[in-house]
Amino acid sequence: MNDFFSAMQILDDKVSNVPAFGKKVRFVLDDNSAILNGNLTPPKVELEDSDAEIVFKSTLVNFNKLMSKELNATTAFMSGKIKIEGDLKSALPLMKIL
């Protein structure tokens, strides 16, 4: 998994059994972005540019490590390897997904 679209497909697969969590999350990985629409059941990755309540920023390398569980989401956040903008309380369901 070394490109943005593959990473978003893995995220989409990962949330396929998750209930809606009521927020849109923009994933910004290097120079690419996509929306995880948490208003849908199940949530769905949308390769579009729209407004989101939460913004998740990271490198593609660190995101891939999160998806493969080589990197713990809480540790990555505390160390600055990922940044989350917006309502952190609303981002908690996202941390559970990662």
N, C-alpha and C positions, 0 to 999 in steps of 0.2 A: 504494500500500500504506500505508494510514493507520490501520488498526485492528489490534487484537491478533490476531483470528482470521485475518485475511489474512496477517499476519506468520508465524503458526504454520503456515499452509498452505505458505508459501514455504519455511520451514525443513523441513517434512515432505517437500516435493518435492526439496529439496537433498540430503537424506540417503537418498533412495530407492535410490541405487546404492552406498551405503557399507556395509562389513561391520559386524557387531556389534562394539562396543568394550567391552562388559561393565560399563557403569555407567549409572545413571539420573541425568539432569541436570534440575534444576528451572530453568526460565527465568522470572525475575520481571521483568516489564516494566511499569513504573509500578505500577498496582494489580492487575495480572492475573498469573496464573502457569499454567504447563503443564509437563508432564514430557516429556523426550525419553528414551524407553526404549532405551538402547543395548545391552540384553540381547537384543533381537530382531534378526533379520536379514531385511530391512534394519531399522535403527532406526526407531522410529515415534513421532510426537508424540501424546501422550495429554492430553486436556483434563480432567485430574483433579488432585486434591490428594493426593499420596502422598509418602512419604519418598524422598530422593535423596541420592546420595553427593557430588554436586557441585551447587552453586547458582550460577547465572549471573544477575547483576543489572545492569540497564541501564534507560535510558529507551526507549520505543518508537521515538523519533526516532533515537537512536544505533543501535539494533538494525537498523532499516531501512537505515541507512547502511552497516552491516556487511554486510547481505545484498546490497546493490547495489554493494559494493566501493568506496564512497565513503570508507570508514573502514577502516583496517587494524586487525585484531584485536589484534596485539601493541602497536601504538601506542595503541589505545584502552585496553588493560589498563594499560599503563605510565602513562598520563595520568589514570587514574581514571574514564574514561568508561564502562568496564565493570568490574564487580567479580566475582571468582570466589572462592567459598568452598569449602573441602574440599581434597582432595589435588590439588595443582597438577599433579603428574606425570600423574595420571589425566585431567586436563583437556586434555592436549596433543592428543588426537584431536579434541576439540571445536574447538580453535583452528584445526586444519587444515580443518575443515568450514566455519568462518566465514571 
